[in-house]
Amino acid sequence: MITLPLDVPEGLLAALRRSPEDFARELRFAGAAAWYEQGALSQEMAAQLAGMDRTDFLLALARSGRDSFRVDFADLDRELSRE
């Protein structure tokens, strides 16, 4: 695993009322969720980035009001039009 240093503005954690550990966990989830929604990461890779298994990642997405599954409507139309 690669560790990346992150500079955080002075007072940010206090303003958010987050510990460094909570902030890091929430930041990882936010990034994973955003990249998953954009299609840049698979569910499995996004879950790994968030530090979760796939089930917990999908449940966390649902709890945060995000879509758990991406649907490509063009692919869906092609599938539905098959005989």
Sequence and secondary structure as in RCSB ss.txt:
>XXXX:A:sequence
MITLPLDVPEGLLAALRRSPEDFARELRFAGAAAWYEQGALSQEMAAQLAGMDRTDFLLALARSGRDSFRVDFAD
LDRELSRE
>XXXX:A:secstr
         TTHHHHHT  HHHHHHHHHHHHHHHHHHHTSS HHHHHHHHTS HHHHHHHHHHTT  SS   HHH
HHHHHH  
